[in-house]
Every structure is written in C-alpha cells, then in structure tokens.
Amino acid sequence: MISMLRKPATWFLMGIVLIVLTVGLPKQLAAAPVPVYIAQGTVQSEIGKGLSANPAQLPPLPYAYDALEKAIDAETMKIHHDRHHKAYVDNLNNALKKYPQLQGRTIEAMLRDLNNVPSDIRNTVRNNGGGHLNHTMFWEIMSPTGGGQPTGNIAQEINKTFGSFDDFKKQFNAAGGQRFGSGWVWLVRNKQGQLQIATTANQDSPIMEGLYPILGNDVWEHAYYLRYQNRRADYLNSWWDVVNWNEVNRRAQVKTQA
C-alpha cells in the first residue's frame, strides 16, 4: 500500500476522486427537490417563509380550467390565470432585475416595508407583487369539491365573531359589492388576533395594513365578467360554492402558529 502511494499515478487518481466528491456532490444536492407544502397540486410557500421573489414563479392551477364551473367558467379561469396572473409575475421579475438584492426578500417582506423599496419600482412591486401574492392564495382557497358550510375551527370562529355563517356571508358579500372599482374583499385576522372583514383596492394585500388574509375573493371585473357581466352580486353569491374550507382552516391556523 505504501509503495502504491509513492507512485504519481496513484495520487493523480486520488485527486480525481476528491474532485468528484467535492464538486459533483453539491450539484446533486442542488438538483434535489426542496420540501414544500403541497396543496391540491400547487406548490405553496412553507409556513413562515413567504412567497419567493428569486424569481417569482407562476404557480400551476391545482385543477382544470373547467373544474370550478359551479361558479366560474373555464374561459375566465384560463384568462385570469394564464394572462393576468402571469403578467403580475413577469412585471415583478422585470422590475427586480434592476435591484437583484431585493430578490432575496419575500414578496410579503417587500409589501410590508414598501418605503424601503426603491421609489422607481415601488408601485410596480406594490401592484404586481400584491397581484402575485393575492392570486397565489386565490387559486388555493378554491376547489372543485369545495362549498357548503365551513368546517373545523374556522366555522366556530365565524359563528363566534359574526353570529352565524349566513350572517358572515351577507356582510362579506355586502363589503365586496360596495368595493368601488377593482379590488378584493377579505376575511382577515387583525393585530388583536380577531376575525374581521376588510376590502382593499386594486392588488393591495391586507398584510400592508398588518392584517393576515385567511379568505379573499377577487372582485376585479376580469374575475367574473364573461359569465356575470355587471352582476357582481351574483358572482359573490355563487363563489361560495367553490370555497375550499380545508385550505381556509390551514391559513387560519398558520397565523396562530406564526
């Protein structure tokens, strides 16, 4: 063995082995899948880690375009996801190219701290980062098997806060109907840990106001106009038929854990 180690060829072969071990291994590790929370086929950010901007990615729909026909037609789903949501992702990534240091931050972190986002891209991050975050949640809180009465802890919280699910729906739909122009209507948890109904304009996220979104409905016209035209109230009523209460419960618990 000692005589073999004295030979140059042996040392050369050992060097090759060391290079393979030290260089090849990280490549294998880099290619390994990162464990993330999976909800109905959609990759979702892990609890507490937020939505990545490095780069932002359009999540696939967790169901077929026509899967929510009880409330939303297939053509609307296709346009909404493939064009509108994709545009938010593309616009955000293009803006962040100028400031690569921001790509290490989550979407949530940038939206909570907009004053520290460079002024020339601040509105772009607000509108498109918010659009990306809002829509990523939106696809996940709907399901072909959704609808009906809420279940789990969120059902108890809704009854305690609003009196009943029917009363909650009336207040939620009224807030969504009164939201002038484009925006969202939300069920959020406030800073005191209580449930409340809120609305935001355009693609603003409740997290910008220190609120945590548990449930949200998009009331931009592109979310419903092909089927409902100007009848936003009909859309708001039908939308409850596809709400994914399992995911709503998960979101309600995430804030408690955080």
C-alpha positions in Angstrom: 0.0 0.0 0.0 2.8 2.4 0.9 4.6 1.7 -2.3 1.4 2.4 -4.3 1.1 5.8 -2.6 4.6 6.7 -3.7 3.5 6.4 -7.4 2.4 9.6 -9.1 -0.4 7.8 -11.0 -2.0 6.8 -7.7 -2.0 10.4 -6.4 -3.5 11.6 -9.7 -6.3 9.1 -9.4 -7.0 10.0 -5.8 -7.1 13.7 -6.8 -9.8 12.9 -9.4 -11.9 11.1 -6.8 -11.6 14.1 -4.4 -12.7 16.5 -7.2 -15.7 14.3 -8.0 -16.7 14.1 -4.3 -16.3 17.9 -3.6 -17.6 19.3 -6.9 -20.2 16.7 -8.0 -22.0 16.3 -4.7 -23.2 19.9 -4.5 -24.6 19.7 -8.0 -26.6 16.6 -7.0 -27.9 18.3 -3.9 -28.8 21.4 -5.8 -30.9 19.3 -8.1 -32.8 17.6 -5.2 -36.3 18.8 -4.7 -36.8 21.3 -1.8 -39.5 20.1 0.6 -42.5 22.5 0.4 -46.1 22.4 1.5 -48.3 21.0 -1.3 -52.0 22.0 -1.5 -54.0 20.3 -4.2 -51.1 20.1 -6.6 -50.0 23.7 -6.2 -46.6 24.5 -4.7 -47.1 26.8 -1.8 -44.6 28.6 0.4 -43.6 26.9 3.6 -45.1 28.2 6.8 -43.3 31.3 7.9 -41.1 31.5 4.8 -43.3 33.5 2.4 -43.5 33.7 -1.3 -40.2 33.8 -3.1 -39.1 36.6 -5.5 -36.0 34.8 -6.6 -37.5 34.8 -9.2 -41.3 34.9 -8.8 -42.9 32.0 -10.5 -46.5 31.4 -11.8 -47.9 28.5 -9.8 -49.9 25.9 -11.8 -53.6 25.8 -11.2 -54.4 23.0 -8.8 -57.3 21.8 -11.0 -58.5 22.0 -14.6 -59.8 25.3 -16.1 -63.4 24.0 -16.1 -63.2 22.4 -12.6 -65.0 25.4 -10.9 -67.9 25.7 -13.4 -70.3 25.8 -10.5 -69.1 29.4 -10.0 -66.5 30.4 -12.6 -66.4 29.4 -16.3 -63.3 27.8 -17.9 -62.5 30.7 -20.2 -62.4 33.1 -17.3 -60.1 30.8 -15.3 -57.8 30.4 -18.3 -57.5 34.2 -19.0 -57.3 35.0 -15.3 -54.5 32.6 -14.5 -52.6 32.4 -17.8 -52.7 36.1 -18.7 -53.5 38.3 -15.7 -51.5 36.4 -13.0 -48.7 35.7 -15.4 -48.5 39.4 -16.2 -48.1 40.2 -12.5 -45.2 37.7 -12.2 -43.5 38.9 -15.3 -43.8 42.6 -14.4 -42.4 41.9 -10.9 -39.4 39.9 -12.1 -38.6 42.6 -14.7 -38.7 45.3 -12.1 -36.5 43.4 -9.7 -33.8 42.8 -12.3 -32.6 46.4 -11.5 -32.2 45.6 -7.9 -31.1 41.9 -7.5 -30.5 42.4 -3.8 -34.3 42.5 -3.4 -34.7 39.1 -4.9 -33.5 37.6 -1.6 -36.6 39.1 0.1 -40.0 37.5 0.1 -43.0 39.2 -1.5 -44.5 39.7 1.9 -41.4 41.3 3.3 -41.3 43.8 0.4 -45.0 44.7 0.7 -44.8 45.2 4.5 -41.8 47.5 4.0 -42.6 49.4 0.8 -40.9 52.6 1.9 -37.6 50.7 1.7 -38.3 49.5 -1.9 -36.6 51.9 -4.4 -39.0 54.6 -5.4 -38.8 53.9 -9.2 -40.1 50.4 -8.8 -42.2 50.8 -5.6 -45.6 51.0 -7.4 -44.6 48.1 -9.6 -43.8 45.9 -6.6 -47.0 47.1 -4.8 -49.2 46.3 -7.8 -47.6 43.2 -9.2 -46.1 41.7 -6.0 -49.6 42.2 -4.5 -51.2 40.7 -7.5 -48.9 37.7 -7.4 -49.4 37.1 -3.7 -53.2 37.6 -3.8 -53.8 35.3 -6.8 -51.5 32.5 -5.4 -53.8 32.4 -2.4 -56.9 32.7 -4.5 -56.3 29.5 -6.5 -55.6 27.6 -3.4 -58.7 28.6 -1.4 -61.0 27.3 -4.2 -61.7 23.6 -5.0 -64.0 21.6 -7.3 -65.2 19.8 -4.1 -65.5 23.0 -2.1 -68.5 24.9 -1.0 -71.1 24.2 1.7 -70.8 25.1 5.3 -67.4 25.9 6.8 -65.8 23.2 8.8 -63.3 22.9 11.6 -62.0 25.7 13.8 -62.8 28.4 11.3 -66.6 27.5 11.5 -66.5 28.1 15.3 -64.6 31.4 14.9 -67.0 32.6 12.2 -70.1 31.8 14.4 -68.5 33.4 17.4 -67.5 36.6 15.6 -70.4 37.1 13.2 -73.3 35.2 14.8 -73.7 32.6 12.0 -72.2 31.6 8.7 -75.2 33.2 6.9 -74.7 36.5 8.7 -71.0 36.4 7.8 -71.7 35.7 4.1 -74.2 38.7 4.0 -71.6 41.0 5.5 -68.8 39.7 3.3 -70.8 39.9 0.1 -72.0 43.4 1.0 -68.5 44.6 1.5 -67.4 43.0 -1.8 -70.3 44.6 -3.6 -69.6 48.0 -2.1 -65.9 47.9 -3.1 -65.8 50.6 -5.8 -63.9 49.7 -8.9 -61.3 47.0 -8.8 -60.2 45.3 -5.6 -60.6 42.4 -3.2 -62.9 41.5 -0.2 -61.2 39.6 2.6 -61.7 37.7 5.8 -58.6 38.6 7.8 -57.2 38.2 11.3 -56.3 41.6 12.8 -53.5 42.5 15.1 -55.5 41.5 18.1 -56.0 38.0 16.6 -59.7 38.6 15.8 -61.5 37.9 12.6 -62.8 40.9 10.6 -64.0 41.7 7.1 -61.9 44.1 5.1 -61.5 45.3 1.5 -58.5 46.5 -0.5 -58.2 48.5 -3.7 -56.5 47.2 -6.8 -54.0 44.5 -5.9 -53.2 45.8 -2.4 -52.7 43.0 0.1 -54.1 43.1 3.7 -50.6 42.5 5.0 -49.7 46.0 4.1 -52.0 47.1 6.9 -50.8 44.4 9.4 -53.7 42.1 8.6 -53.4 38.4 7.8 -55.6 37.2 4.9 -57.4 34.0 5.6 -60.0 34.1 2.8 -60.3 36.5 -0.2 -62.4 37.0 -3.2 -61.3 38.9 -6.3 -63.8 41.5 -7.4 -62.0 42.8 -10.4 -64.2 42.5 -13.4 -61.8 40.1 -15.2 -62.6 37.6 -12.4 -66.3 37.3 -13.4 -67.4 39.4 -16.3 -67.6 36.8 -19.0 -70.4 34.9 -17.2 -71.9 37.6 -14.9 -71.3 40.8 -16.8 -72.1 43.6 -14.4 -73.8 41.3 -11.9 -71.1 41.3 -9.3 -73.6 40.3 -6.6 -74.5 37.1 -8.4 -70.8 36.2 -8.7 -70.2 36.9 -5.0 -73.1 34.5 -4.1 -72.0 31.8 -6.5 -68.4 31.9 -5.3 -69.2 30.2 -2.0 -69.9 27.0 -3.9 -66.2 26.5 -4.6 -64.6 27.7 -1.3 -62.0 25.2 -0.1 -62.7 25.2 3.7 -59.8 22.9 4.3 -57.3 25.4 2.9 -59.1 28.3 4.7 -58.6 26.3 8.0 -55.0 25.8 7.2 -54.5 29.5 6.7 -56.4 30.4 9.9 -54.0 28.1 11.8 -50.8 29.4 10.1 -51.3 32.8 11.7 -51.8 31.3 15.1 -48.6 29.3 14.8 -46.7 32.4 13.5 
